[in-house]
Amino acid sequence: MKHQLGLLDGTMLVAGSMIGSGIFIVSADITRNVGSAGWLIFVWIITGFMTITAAVSYGELSGMYPKAGGQYVYLKESYNKLIAFLYGWSFFAVIQTGTIAAVGVAFSKFTAYLIPAVSEDNILVSQQIGSWHFTISAAQLVSIVVIVFLTYVNTRGVKTGKIVQNTFTITKLLSLFGLIIFGLLAIKGDVWHANWTNAWDMHKLNTSGGFGGNYLMAGALGAIAASMVGSIFSSDAWNNVTFIAGEMGNPKRNIGLSLFLGTLIVTIIYVSANVMYTGVLPMHDIATASKDRVAVAASHAIFGDIGTYVIAVMIMISTFGCNNGLIMAGARVYYTMAKDGLFFKKTGTLNKFAVPEFGLWIQAVVASILCLSGKYGDLLDMISFVVVIFYVLTIFGIYKLRVTRPDAERPYKAFGYPVLPAIYIIMGIAFCILLIIYKPSFTWPGLIIVLIGIPIYYLTQRYSNHEDQTDLAS
C-alpha cells in the first residue's frame, strides 16, 4: 500500500465519514423521546463526549498498531482472532455496509427534491410473494448507482478517493457552518423563549406533537437511550481513518490527531446545529417535521421557500462525501482479514492502483442488497447497539494490553487514562443495557448477526487449515 494520506486527509476522512444525513434528520426522533430543548442538546453533548473520548482512546491503539484494518487489528491483538472476526463479520454484514446503504438511501431521498422522478414514492417494481410485498423504488436504484460509482472511483487508487473526500468534506463543513450562522442570526425570540423556558422538563411528545406525559426516572433513562440510537448513528464512522493506517504517512502521529480533530469538529457542528434548530423552530415542529426532515423545516424558516432546495443540495453533498469515505475505508478491513485467512482469499490482493479492488466490489454488492430493503430506520437501529458493544470491547483492550504488553511501544497514550476510557466503558454498557430493557427490537437483530459469525469463523478456520495442509503436502 502507498503512503499517500496526510493529517488533513485523515481529519477530512473522520469528519466526512461521520457527517452523513443523521444531523439533518434524527433530532426529530430525539425530540419525540425527550420533549424539551435542554434534553435534546444534552443527548448530543453526551454523544459528543462519548465519541471524542473513544477517539482519543483509540489514539493509543493506532500508535501501537499502525496497520491497515484498524479496529479489527486492535481486537485481534487485545483478545483473539475469534473476537476480531466477529467484528469483521458484523462490519461486513451490517455495520459498514448497512451504513453505506442508509446514507445512499438518504442521498436519493433528498435528490428527489430536485428531481421528483427519483422519489421513493416512484415505485418501479411491485411484486407480491406470498405474504411478502416486494417493491423497488427509483430512490433505491439511485442509491445503488451512487454506491457503484463511488466504488469504481475508489478502485482507481487512494489518491483519487482522497481528492473526492477532501473536496466534498470541505464543501459540506463550510455549508453546515454557513447554515448554523444564518440560523443563529435568524433566531426568533418568542420561539427561543418558549423552547427554553422549561428546557429540562422531560416528557414524551406524541407524533401529533401533543404532550405525552412526564417520565418516571426509569422511563427517562430509557428515553435517553432510545434517543441516543440516532445521535450515535450520526456520530459513528469516526474510526474509519484507522482502517487506512497502511496508507497514512506517519500513522503513529497522524491517526491519533485525525481522530481527535475530526470528532471535535463534528461535535461542535452537531451541538451548534441543534441549538440553531431550537432557535428557529418550536419543539413540536421539530418533533413533527415531515418525514423527520428537521433541517428542511429549519432552512425553510431561515431562507423561505428556497430553503428546501438549499438543504437538499447540502444533504446531497454531505451524503455523497460520507459514502465515499465509508466505501474507501471499509475494504481495508476485509483486506486485513483475508491476510489472516478469515475472509475470501482474493480480498487480500491489491490491484495495479494498490487498493483492494475485490473487497471494494463485494462491499458494494452487500450494501446494494441492503439498499433494496429501503428501511433506513431499521438499519440505523440494528447498527448502533452492535457498534457500541465493539467500541467498549476495543477500549477495554487498552487496559488489557497495558497489563499483557507493558513494554510495547506507545507513541501516544490514551488521554485521561484510566478515568476517561473507564467512563466511556460504563456509559457504553449502560446504553446497551437500557436498549435491551426498553428497546429490545433495537438489539436482537444485530446480536443475531454477530452470533451467526461464530459458526462461520470455525468453518473458515477449518477451510484455512485444510488449505495449509494441502500446501504442505504439495
N, C-alpha and C positions, 0 to 999 in steps of 0.2 A: 504494500500500500504506500501511496505517496503522501508525504507530509506537506499538504498544500493549504492547511487551515490555520489561521492565527486567532488571537484573542477576540478581535472584532467578529470574526466569523463564528466563533464558538458562542459568544454572547447573543448574536443575532439568531443562532440556531435555537438557543434556550428560549429567548423571548418569542421568536416566531413560531416555535412548536407549541408553546403554551397558549398564545392568543389565537383562538380559532373563532368559534361562533358563540361560545358559552357566555362571555361577558355581555353579549347583546341580548341574551335570552333568559338565562336561568334565574335572574333576580326576581322574575315573576313568581316562580315556584317557591323561592325562598320567602318572599313576602307573604304568600298564602299560608306558609307554615308558621312564621313568627309574627306577622301582622303589624310591625312597627319599625320606624326608621332606625332607631338605635340598635335593635337586634339584627336588622338587615346589615348594617355596617359592621356589627360585631362578628357576624358569620364570615364576612370577607376578611376582616382583620385576623381572626383566629386561623383561617385557612392560609393567609399570607404568612403568618408566624410559623405555622407548621411547615409550609413549603420552603421558606428560607432556612429554617433550622435543619430540615432534611438535606437541603442543597449544600450547606456549609459542612455538614457531617460527611456527605459523600466526597467532599474535597480530600479528606484523608485517604479514603479508599482509592480515589482516582490517582493520587500521588504514588500509592503503593503499587497499583496495578494499571499502569498507563497503556492498556491494550484495547484493541477492538473488542466490543462485546459488553463493556461497561458493567452494568448491574448483574448480568449473568456471570461474569468473571468473579465479581465480589462475592456472590453467593456460593460459587464453587470453592473459592479459597477459604471462605469463612466456615462452610458446612461440608457439603459433599456434592457429588455430581447429580444425585437424585434431586436435591432441593433446587439446584441450578437448572436442571432440566425442566422441572415443574414450572419454574418461572418462564423459561424459554418457550415451553409448550403453550402456557397461558398467554404469553406475549404474542405468539404467532396465531393462536386460535381466537383471541378476543381483545387483549389489551391494545396492541398496536394496530392490528387490522380493523378491530371494531372502532377505534378512534378515527382511523383514516376514513372508514365508511361513514361515520357520523358527521365528520367535518365535510366530507364530499356531498352528503345529502343536504347539509346546511347551505353549502355553496349553491346548489341547484335551487333550493327554495327561494333564496334571495335574488338569484338571477332572473327568476320569474317576474320580479317587479319590473324589470326592464324588457324582458322577452316573455310575455304571458304564455306563449306556446310551450315553454318548457316547465310549466307549472306542475306541481304534484297532483293537481286536480285533472290534468290531461292524461287520462288512462288510455294506454296504448294496447294493453293485453288484459283481458279479464277472463279467468277460467275457474270454473267450479270443479274441484276434485274431491268427491265425497263431501265431507263437512268442511273442507278447507277451501277458502276462496283465495285464489292466487291472482294478483294484479301486478302489472308493471307500468309505472308512470313515466312520463317524459323526464321528470326530475331525476328519477333513478338512473335512467340511461345517461343523462348529462353527467351525473356524479361519477359513473363508471368511466366515461370518456375522459374526464379530467384526471382520474387516478391513472389510467393507462398512459395518457400523455405525459404526466409528471414522472411516471416510472421510466418511460422511454428517455426523457431528458436526463434522468439520473444514471441511466446506463451509459451515457456518453462521458462519464468521468465526474469526479468530485468537484472539479473546478467549475464545470457547467452548473451543477446543482448549487454550488456556493453563490454564483452570480444571481441566480433566481432567488435564492433565500435572502441574501442581503438586500436586494432591490425591493422585494415585497415587504420584508420586515421593517425596513426603514420607512417605507411609504406608510405602512399601517400604524407605526408608532407615532409618526407626525400627524396622521389623520386623527388618531384617538386623542392625542394631546390637544389638537385643534377643537375637536368636538367637546371635550371637557371644558376648555377655556371658554368657548362660546356659550356652553350651557351654564357655567358659573356666572357669566356676565348677564345671562337671561333669567337668573333665579327670580321666581315670583314670591314676593314677601308673604302673601297670605297662604300660599301652598307650603312654603318653608315653615312658617309658624304652626300651621295645622299638623304637619308631619312630625315636628319635633317637640310639640307641647307635651305629649305623653310618649316620648320616644322609647321608654323602657317598659311599656305596658304590653307584655307578650300575650298574643291571642291569635286564634286561627281566623283567617279570612275565608269566607266561602267563595266558590268560583264566581258567584254573582257580585262579590265584593262586599257582602254583608258580614257583620260581626258574628264570629262563631263561638265566642265564649273564651274566658281565660283558661290557662293551663294550670294544673297542679304541677308540682316540681318534677315528677317522673315524666309527665307529658311534655313539659318544657324541654327536658333533656332529649326526649325522642324527637321533638320538633327541630331542635338544633341539629341533631344527627341527620335527620332526613333532609334538612336544608343544605347541609354540607356535602351531600352527594353531588349536587350541582356545582358548588363552588370548587370542590376538589377536582371534579372532572375538568372544569375550566382552567384550573391551575396545574393540571397534570402535563406530562411530557417534558418537564424541565430536565429530566435525566437523559434525554436523547443525546446530548452532547457527549456523555460518557461512552456511548456506543461507537463513536467515530474517533476514539482516542488514538487509534492506529494511524489516522491521517492528520492529526493535530501536531503542529510544531510546538516543541517544548511542552508536552502534555502534562508533565508533573506540576507545572505552574499554571498553564492556561486553562486546563479543565476546571480546576477549583475556582479560579477567578471568574470564568464564564458562568459557572453555576450561581455564584453569589450575585454578580452584576445583573444577569438575566432575570433571576427570580425577584430581585429588589425592584427593578424597573417595572416588571409586570404587576407586582403587588401594589406599588404606588398608583399605577394606572387603574387597577381594578377598584381599589378603595375610592379613589377620586371620582371615577365614573359613577359609582353608586351614590356618593354624596351629591353629585350633579343630578342624578335621577330624582332624588328626594327634594331637590330644589325646584324642579320644573313640572313634576307630576304628583298628584295626590296618591297616597298609598293604595287606595282602591283601584286607581288607574294602572299602577304598576302591577298589582296582583291580577288584574283582568285584561291586561294588554292582549290584543288579538293574536292568537297563536303564540303567546308568551313573548312577542317581539317588543320588549321594553324599549330598546334603543330606537326602534322605528317611531314609537309613540313620543319619546323624548325629543328626537330630531324634528318631528312634526311640530312639537310645541316650541322649539327653538327657531326653526327656519321656515315654518309654514308648510304648504303642500309640497314644495320641492325637497323638504327634509326626508321624505320617504325614499326618494331616489338617491340622495346623498348617503344615507345609511346603507342602502342596498349595495352601492358601489364599494363602500368601506368594508362591508362584510364579505363581498366577493374577493376583494384584495386580501383581506385577513385570512379567510379560509383557504384560498389558493396558496398563499405563502406558508400557512400552517401545514397543509398537507405535503408540500414539497419537503419540509423539514422532517416530518414523520416518515415519509417514504425513504428519504435519503438515509436516515439513521437506522431504521428498523432492520434492513437487510444485513447489517453488520453483526447483529446478534446471531442470526441463522448461520452466517459465515463461521463465526467462532464455535458455535455448537457443532457444525459439521467437522471442524478440525478436531473436536473431541470425540468424534464418532457418534454423535447424538442427533444428527439431522441428515437429510439427503446429502450423499457424498458430493454431488455436483455443486451443491451450495457452497462448498469450501474452496471453490476455484474462482479466480479473478479473470475478467475479460481483458482485452487489449488496452482498455482505459483504466485498468487496475481497480475495478469495482466488482462486487459480487452480483453479476447480472442475473443469474438464475434465481438467487434469493430475492431480488427485486421483483421478478416476474411472478413467482409463486405467492409472494405477499400481495401483489396486485390482484391475483385470481381470488384469494380468500376475501380480501376487502371488497371486491366487486360482488361476490356472492352475498356478503353481509349487507351491501347496499340494497340488494333486492328485497331484504326484509322490510325496509322502509321504516324501521322502528328506532328513530333517533333516541327517544326517551328510554326504551328498553336497553339499548346498547350502553347508554350512559349509566344506568342503574347497575348493570352487570359489572361494568369496569371498575367503578370506584372502590367497591369492597375488596376485590381481589388485589387491586393496585396497592391499597394501604397495607394489606397483610404483608406483601412482599417488601414494601418500604420499611415496615417495622422490623422484619427479619434481617434486612440488609444493614440497618443502622445498629441493631443488636450485634451484628457481626463485628462492628468496631470494637466493642468490649471484649468479644471472644478473641479477636486477633491480638489485642493488647496483652492477653494472657498467654495465648499459644505461640505468638511470634513477637515477643517483646523487642527483639533486636532487629526486626525488619526496618528497612529504610522508610522513613515517613517525612518526605519533604514538606508536607503540610499536615498539621494536626487539627482535628475537629474543633471548631470554635466552641468555647463554652463547655468542653468535655470536663467532667462526666455529666454535668447538670442538664445542658440543653438537649443532647441526644436522648437522655432519660425522659425529659418532659415530652419529647416527640413520641417516644415509645408508649408512654402512659396515655397520651391523647389519642394516638392511633388505635391502641387496644380498646379504649373507651368508645371511640367512634364505631368500631366493628361490633362490639358487644351491643351497643344501643341499636344498631341496624338489625342485628339478629333478633333482638327482642321486639322492636317496634315496626320494622320494615323487613320482615323475612323474605318477601318477594324480591328484595334488592340483593339478597345474599346467595340464595341456594343455586341459581343458575351458574353464577361464577364459580362457586365451590365445586359443583358437579364437573365443570370444565377442567378445573385443576386436578381433581381426583381421577378423571379419565386418563390423565397423563401418567399415572403410576404404572398401569399395565403396558402402556406404550413405551415407557422407559425400559422396562425389563425386556420387552421384545427387541428394542434397538440394541440393548447390551448383548442379547443372545445372538442377534444377527452380526454385530460387530465382532464378537468373539469367534463366531464361525468363519468370518472373513479372514481374521488374523490366523486362525489355524490353517485355512486353505493356502494363505500366502506362505506360511512356514513350510507346509508340505510341498509346495511347488519350488 
